[in-house]
Amino acid sequence: MKGLAAICLLLLLAWPAAAGSLEFAVGGGPTAVALVELNADVDRVNAIIRHVNDTLALLPNVEGQVPEMERLGGGICLEAAERYRLNEWLGLGGKLSYARAAGEMNGQYLSTDTSEISKVEMAVDLVAVGALLDMTFDFLDAGIILGGELAAGYYFVGLSHTSLFEIPLEYPEALSGLPPDAQTQYSGGGFGLEASLSVSIPVFAGFSIETAVAYRYAQASLADGSGQRPDLDGNGPVDGTDLSGITVRIGFSLEIAIPGANEKE
Ligand SMILES: [Ca+2]
Protein backbone atom coordinates (compact mmCIF):
# COMPACT_ATOMS: atom_id res chain seq x y z
CA MET A 1 0.00 0.00 0.00
CA LYS A 2 2.70 2.46 1.09
CA GLY A 3 4.86 1.68 -1.94
CA LEU A 4 1.94 2.27 -4.27
CA ALA A 5 1.11 5.56 -2.54
CA ALA A 6 4.72 6.70 -2.99
CA ILE A 7 4.65 5.82 -6.68
CA CYS A 8 1.35 7.67 -7.12
CA LEU A 9 2.82 10.74 -5.40
CA LEU A 10 5.90 10.69 -7.63
CA LEU A 11 3.73 10.43 -10.71
CA LEU A 12 1.53 13.29 -9.51
CA LEU A 13 4.62 15.46 -9.04
CA ALA A 14 5.73 14.59 -12.56
CA TRP A 15 2.25 15.31 -13.91
CA PRO A 16 2.59 18.92 -15.12
CA ALA A 17 5.71 18.06 -17.09
CA ALA A 18 4.17 15.11 -18.84
CA ALA A 19 2.46 15.02 -22.18
CA GLY A 20 -0.89 13.39 -21.93
CA SER A 21 -4.38 12.49 -22.84
CA LEU A 22 -7.48 11.45 -20.98
CA GLU A 23 -8.77 7.93 -21.14
CA PHE A 24 -12.27 6.77 -20.24
CA ALA A 25 -12.96 3.09 -19.91
CA VAL A 26 -16.01 1.02 -19.09
CA GLY A 27 -16.37 -2.72 -18.89
CA GLY A 28 -18.01 -5.59 -17.20
CA GLY A 29 -18.15 -9.33 -16.88
CA PRO A 30 -18.45 -12.29 -14.59
CA THR A 31 -16.79 -12.18 -11.21
CA ALA A 32 -16.15 -14.77 -8.53
CA VAL A 33 -16.24 -13.61 -4.92
CA ALA A 34 -14.81 -15.97 -2.29
CA LEU A 35 -17.11 -15.12 0.66
CA VAL A 36 -15.45 -17.97 2.53
CA GLU A 37 -17.13 -17.51 5.90
CA LEU A 38 -20.59 -16.73 4.54
CA ASN A 39 -20.34 -19.87 2.41
CA ALA A 40 -19.38 -21.90 5.48
CA ASP A 41 -22.67 -20.63 6.95
CA VAL A 42 -24.49 -21.62 3.75
CA ASP A 43 -22.99 -25.12 3.99
CA ARG A 44 -24.28 -25.48 7.53
CA VAL A 45 -27.74 -24.19 6.55
CA ASN A 46 -27.75 -26.88 3.85
CA ALA A 47 -26.72 -29.55 6.35
CA ILE A 48 -29.73 -28.54 8.49
CA ILE A 49 -32.03 -28.65 5.43
CA ARG A 50 -30.79 -32.13 4.49
CA HIS A 51 -31.28 -33.34 8.05
CA VAL A 52 -34.85 -31.95 8.24
CA ASN A 53 -35.67 -33.30 4.76
CA ASP A 54 -34.40 -36.79 5.66
CA THR A 55 -36.25 -36.83 8.98
CA LEU A 56 -39.57 -35.60 7.54
CA ALA A 57 -39.34 -37.97 4.56
CA LEU A 58 -39.92 -40.82 7.04
CA LEU A 59 -43.19 -39.32 8.34
CA PRO A 60 -46.34 -40.33 6.41
CA ASN A 61 -48.27 -37.15 7.25
CA VAL A 62 -45.71 -34.60 6.01
CA GLU A 63 -45.00 -33.94 2.34
CA GLY A 64 -42.38 -31.87 0.61
CA GLN A 65 -38.64 -31.40 0.44
CA VAL A 66 -36.85 -28.10 0.72
CA PRO A 67 -34.08 -27.41 -1.83
CA GLU A 68 -30.61 -26.48 -0.66
CA MET A 69 -29.40 -22.89 -0.61
CA GLU A 70 -27.19 -21.74 -3.51
CA ARG A 71 -23.61 -21.08 -2.49
CA LEU A 72 -22.64 -17.44 -2.85
CA GLY A 73 -19.88 -16.24 -5.06
CA GLY A 74 -20.77 -16.00 -8.73
CA GLY A 75 -21.93 -12.64 -9.92
CA ILE A 76 -21.36 -9.76 -12.23
CA CYS A 77 -18.92 -6.87 -12.01
CA LEU A 78 -19.15 -3.55 -13.82
CA GLU A 79 -16.61 -0.80 -13.79
CA ALA A 80 -15.90 2.68 -15.09
CA ALA A 81 -12.51 4.33 -15.04
CA GLU A 82 -11.04 7.69 -15.89
CA ARG A 83 -7.30 8.02 -16.29
CA TYR A 84 -4.73 10.54 -17.24
CA ARG A 85 -2.26 9.07 -19.71
CA LEU A 86 1.13 10.40 -18.68
CA ASN A 87 2.71 8.97 -21.78
CA GLU A 88 2.30 6.13 -24.21
CA TRP A 89 2.88 3.56 -21.49
CA LEU A 90 1.56 4.88 -18.24
CA GLY A 91 -1.86 5.98 -17.03
CA LEU A 92 -2.98 7.19 -13.64
CA GLY A 93 -6.50 7.67 -12.42
CA GLY A 94 -9.38 6.20 -10.55
CA LYS A 95 -12.24 3.86 -11.06
CA LEU A 96 -15.54 2.79 -9.63
CA SER A 97 -16.54 -0.83 -9.64
CA TYR A 98 -19.81 -2.54 -8.84
CA ALA A 99 -20.08 -6.22 -8.05
CA ARG A 100 -23.03 -8.27 -6.93
CA ALA A 101 -23.36 -11.84 -5.70
CA ALA A 102 -26.60 -13.37 -4.52
CA GLY A 103 -28.12 -16.70 -3.57
CA GLU A 104 -31.51 -17.90 -2.51
CA MET A 105 -33.60 -20.90 -1.63
CA ASN A 106 -37.23 -21.47 -0.87
CA GLY A 107 -39.43 -24.44 -0.27
CA GLN A 108 -42.13 -25.74 2.00
CA TYR A 109 -43.46 -28.74 3.88
CA LEU A 110 -47.14 -29.65 3.93
CA SER A 111 -48.68 -31.35 6.94
CA THR A 112 -51.36 -33.45 5.23
CA ASP A 113 -53.53 -33.98 8.35
CA THR A 114 -53.92 -30.28 9.11
CA SER A 115 -53.10 -28.73 5.70
CA GLU A 116 -50.58 -26.61 7.61
CA ILE A 117 -47.77 -25.22 5.44
CA SER A 118 -44.31 -24.65 6.88
CA LYS A 119 -42.17 -22.31 4.82
CA VAL A 120 -38.40 -22.43 4.59
CA GLU A 121 -36.77 -19.51 2.78
CA MET A 122 -33.47 -17.74 2.65
CA ALA A 123 -32.07 -15.01 0.41
CA VAL A 124 -28.69 -13.33 0.57
CA ASP A 125 -27.75 -10.44 -1.68
CA LEU A 126 -24.36 -8.78 -1.51
CA VAL A 127 -23.36 -5.61 -3.36
CA ALA A 128 -19.84 -4.20 -3.26
CA VAL A 129 -18.95 -0.80 -4.71
CA GLY A 130 -15.24 -0.11 -4.97
CA ALA A 131 -13.65 3.32 -5.26
CA LEU A 132 -10.04 2.80 -6.30
CA LEU A 133 -6.99 4.70 -7.43
CA ASP A 134 -5.32 2.92 -10.28
CA MET A 135 -2.25 2.86 -12.41
CA THR A 136 -2.14 1.26 -15.84
CA PHE A 137 0.92 0.34 -17.80
CA ASP A 138 1.16 -0.98 -21.34
CA PHE A 139 4.17 -3.19 -21.78
CA LEU A 140 3.89 -4.52 -25.30
CA ASP A 141 2.45 -2.84 -28.36
CA ALA A 142 2.37 -5.19 -31.29
CA GLY A 143 -0.83 -4.09 -33.00
CA ILE A 144 -2.67 -5.40 -29.99
CA ILE A 145 -1.52 -3.98 -26.69
CA LEU A 146 -0.69 -6.03 -23.61
CA GLY A 147 -1.02 -4.15 -20.39
CA GLY A 148 -1.53 -4.33 -16.68
CA GLU A 149 -3.21 -2.43 -13.92
CA LEU A 150 -2.65 -2.00 -10.20
CA ALA A 151 -5.39 -0.47 -8.09
CA ALA A 152 -5.98 0.16 -4.43
CA GLY A 153 -8.97 1.55 -2.62
CA TYR A 154 -12.01 0.96 -0.52
CA TYR A 155 -14.98 -1.30 -1.09
CA PHE A 156 -18.36 -0.27 0.33
CA VAL A 157 -20.47 -3.34 0.98
CA GLY A 158 -24.16 -3.91 1.61
CA LEU A 159 -25.60 -7.29 2.46
CA SER A 160 -29.26 -8.12 2.80
CA HIS A 161 -30.31 -11.33 4.48
CA THR A 162 -33.82 -12.69 4.80
CA SER A 163 -34.51 -16.01 6.42
CA LEU A 164 -37.53 -17.97 7.57
CA PHE A 165 -37.37 -21.49 9.00
CA GLU A 166 -40.73 -23.01 9.89
CA ILE A 167 -40.51 -26.66 10.94
CA PRO A 168 -43.71 -28.77 10.90
CA LEU A 169 -45.13 -29.66 14.31
CA GLU A 170 -44.86 -33.31 13.31
CA TYR A 171 -41.07 -33.07 13.48
CA PRO A 172 -40.25 -35.70 16.11
CA GLU A 173 -37.99 -33.77 18.50
CA ALA A 174 -37.22 -30.22 19.57
CA LEU A 175 -34.87 -28.79 16.99
CA SER A 176 -32.25 -26.40 18.30
CA GLY A 177 -29.67 -24.40 16.39
CA LEU A 178 -31.96 -23.42 13.54
CA PRO A 179 -31.01 -20.45 11.35
CA PRO A 180 -32.61 -17.38 12.95
CA ASP A 181 -35.58 -15.72 11.27
CA ALA A 182 -34.15 -12.58 9.79
CA GLN A 183 -34.84 -9.59 7.64
CA THR A 184 -31.60 -7.78 8.14
CA GLN A 185 -29.48 -5.24 6.29
CA TYR A 186 -25.77 -5.18 6.97
CA SER A 187 -23.33 -2.59 5.75
CA GLY A 188 -19.65 -1.91 6.04
CA GLY A 189 -16.60 -2.23 3.90
CA GLY A 190 -12.88 -2.68 3.74
CA PHE A 191 -9.69 -1.88 1.87
CA GLY A 192 -8.62 -3.88 -1.12
CA LEU A 193 -6.11 -4.26 -3.91
CA GLU A 194 -6.60 -5.26 -7.48
CA ALA A 195 -4.19 -6.39 -10.18
CA SER A 196 -5.07 -7.21 -13.75
CA LEU A 197 -3.61 -8.17 -17.09
CA SER A 198 -5.28 -6.90 -20.23
CA VAL A 199 -5.29 -7.21 -23.98
CA SER A 200 -6.42 -4.15 -25.94
CA ILE A 201 -7.33 -4.16 -29.57
CA PRO A 202 -7.32 -0.69 -31.17
CA VAL A 203 -10.40 -0.28 -33.39
CA PHE A 204 -9.69 3.23 -34.59
CA ALA A 205 -7.60 6.13 -33.29
CA GLY A 206 -8.29 6.54 -29.59
CA PHE A 207 -10.83 3.74 -29.35
CA SER A 208 -9.98 0.23 -28.16
CA ILE A 209 -11.75 -2.90 -27.14
CA GLU A 210 -10.17 -4.33 -24.03
CA THR A 211 -10.41 -7.63 -22.26
CA ALA A 212 -8.83 -8.24 -18.88
CA VAL A 213 -8.46 -10.77 -16.12
CA ALA A 214 -8.28 -9.20 -12.68
CA TYR A 215 -7.57 -10.55 -9.23
CA ARG A 216 -9.00 -8.66 -6.28
CA TYR A 217 -7.91 -9.02 -2.66
CA ALA A 218 -10.29 -7.37 -0.21
CA GLN A 219 -11.58 -8.07 3.27
CA ALA A 220 -14.65 -6.27 4.52
CA SER A 221 -16.34 -6.20 7.86
CA LEU A 222 -20.10 -5.83 8.07
CA ALA A 223 -22.59 -5.07 10.81
CA ASP A 224 -26.30 -4.32 11.10
CA GLY A 225 -27.76 -1.22 12.77
CA SER A 226 -27.11 -2.62 16.23
CA GLY A 227 -23.55 -3.66 15.51
CA GLN A 228 -24.25 -7.37 14.96
CA ARG A 229 -22.19 -9.15 12.34
CA PRO A 230 -23.90 -11.43 9.78
CA ASP A 231 -24.99 -14.89 10.88
CA LEU A 232 -26.84 -16.97 8.31
CA ASP A 233 -26.88 -20.29 10.14
CA GLY A 234 -27.50 -19.29 13.76
CA ASN A 235 -24.17 -20.74 14.82
CA GLY A 236 -22.44 -17.46 15.59
CA PRO A 237 -21.54 -14.38 13.55
CA VAL A 238 -18.93 -14.41 10.79
CA ASP A 239 -15.65 -12.64 11.48
CA GLY A 240 -15.16 -11.06 8.09
CA THR A 241 -16.42 -10.97 4.56
CA ASP A 242 -13.83 -12.09 2.04
CA LEU A 243 -14.43 -10.24 -1.22
CA SER A 244 -11.34 -11.70 -2.90
CA GLY A 245 -11.73 -13.27 -6.29
CA ILE A 246 -11.23 -13.14 -10.00
CA THR A 247 -13.08 -10.99 -12.51
CA VAL A 248 -13.04 -11.43 -16.27
CA ARG A 249 -14.08 -8.27 -17.99
CA ILE A 250 -14.60 -6.97 -21.46
CA GLY A 251 -15.09 -3.34 -22.30
CA PHE A 252 -13.86 -0.45 -24.31
CA SER A 253 -11.79 2.63 -23.78
CA LEU A 254 -11.77 6.03 -25.38
CA GLU A 255 -8.71 8.24 -25.36
CA ILE A 256 -8.89 11.98 -25.93
CA ALA A 257 -5.82 14.17 -26.34
CA ILE A 258 -5.77 17.11 -23.96
CA PRO A 259 -5.58 20.33 -25.99
CA GLY A 260 -2.23 22.00 -25.44
CA ALA A 261 -0.50 18.84 -24.31
CA ASN A 262 2.12 17.32 -26.58
CA GLU A 263 0.76 14.81 -29.00
CA LYS A 264 1.15 11.23 -27.96
CA GLU A 265 3.63 9.31 -30.16
CA1 LIG B 1 -22.76 -18.23 11.41
Residues whose N, C-alpha, C, O or C-beta is under 5 A from the ligand:
A	BS01	CA	D41 P230 D231 L232 D233 G234 N235 G236 P237 V238
